[in-house]
Amino acid sequence: MGRTLYAEPGVRWTALVWGPLFALLGAVAELATGGRVHVIGWVLIGFALAALTLPWVFARRRFLSLAVTTQGLRQGREHLPVARIAEVADVGAPVGAKVLGGGWAVPRKYDELPVKLDDGTVVLAWARDVESLRAALAELVADNRRSDRFEGNEDDN
């Protein structure tokens, strides 16, 4: 897969603990008020909340995760090879530019980063920390250009 330069998981697995923690707080509140603690009820509530959170975690990890590796950029289910990325600095975003990852628009709470491809088209990458994404992609593009230049010089000899 290559070395990872930048990654966002979409959501962490610790989100599955929220439901059981809320159930535990409910049981503690019940205990603190001096009433009978419904242990089985709170265990079932904690389990149910964790079970309801599981598909949400899977979906966010599948569709909202991103990674910049030495191989390219992966956003959600879409992979963009490094050879296709031409430029990430000073690229304007035209109206109607394709959003990477398969969505219609940049996900809420994410910032967009216009990326120019080798064929001249512009696509929109997205991240929570768009400056880190830009830096990782700029490093990737620079490394790719250096390797292309090195390979080009080899062919000239």
N, C-alpha and C positions, 0 to 999 in steps of 0.2 A: 504494500500500500504506500510505502514511502514515509518520510519523516513528516510529522504534523507541525505546521507553522502556526496555525490558529484553529481553534475549535469552539463551538458552542453546542451544548448537548440538547437544547430545546427545553428540557426540564430534567431535574435530577431525580433519581429513584427515591430519595428521601421524602418526596411528596406523598408517597404511600403511607408514611407514618402519621400524617396530619389527622386522618380519621380516627385511628386508635388513640391518639393523644387527646383529641376532643372528647372521646368516650371516657378516657381516664379522668379528664377534668370533670366531666359530668358525675362520675362515680365518687370522686373526691368531694365535690360539692354536696352530693347526697349524704355522704358520710359526715361532712362538717355541719350539716343542718340537723343532725341527730336522728334522721329518719332511717328507715330500712334501706340498705344498699341492694339494688337489684343487679347482682353480679352477672347473671346470665344475660340479662337485657343489655347491659353495657358492653359485654363481650360481643354480643350479636350486632350491636350498633357499630362498634369499632370495626368488626369484620365487614359489615355491609358498606361502611364508608370507604374502607380500603379497596373493596371489590369494585365500587363505583369509580374510584380514582384510577384504577389500573388501566382501563381503556384510554382514559385521558392522557396518562403518562406515555403509553405506547404511541398514541397518535402524535403527541408533541415531539417525542424522540424521533419519530419517523419523518414527519413533515416539517418540523421547525429546527432540526439540527443542521449544523453546517460544519465543514472542515476544509481547511486549506492544507494540502499536503504537497510534497514535491511532485506528485502526479497531476495535480490540478485542484479544482474547486468542486466540492460536493455541497449542494444545497437541497435539503429534503431528499427527494428521490432522483434528482437530476445531477449528473456529473459533467463537468466541463474540463476537458483536458488542458494542460498547461500550454500546449502548442496553439490553442485557439485564442488565448488571452493575449491581446496586443497592447492594451494600455488601460491604466486605472486612474492616472492623474489627469486633471483638467479635462474630463470627459463630460459633455453635457448630456442630459437625459431628454431625448425627444418624447413628445407625447405619444403614448401608445407603445412604448418600448416593452418588449417581452420581459416578464418577471421570471427569474430563475426559480426552480423548485416546483413548478407546475401550478402555481396559483394564479388567480386573476389579478391580484394586487399584492403589494408588499404587505406582509402580515402586520397586524396592529402591534404597536409598541416596538417595532423594528424600524431602523433607518435604512434608506436605500443608498446604494453605491452604483453609479453608472459604470459599466465595464465595456470597453470597445473590443470587439472580436477581430480576428484576422481578416474577415471578409468585409470589414467596415461597419457592420451592424453594431448597435448598442443594446445591451441587455442590462437589467437591473438586478444586482446582487443585493442582499439585505443582511443585516446583523444588528444585534443590540449595541455592540461596540463597533461602529462602522469605521472609526479611525484605526483600530487594531486590524480589522479586515483589510482596509486599504494598505496598511503597512506590510501585512503578510503577502498580499497579492502583488504589491510593488516589488518586494524581494523576490517573489517567484518569477515575475516577468523579467527582472534584471538578470537572475540566474539563467533563465531560458535564453535570453539574448546573448549572454556570455558564452553559453555552450554552443549556440548556433554559430557564433562568430568563430569559435575555436574549431568546430567541425568544418566550417567554410574555408578556413585557412589550411586545414589539413588537405582538403580536396584540391586546392590550388597548387600544391607541391607536386 
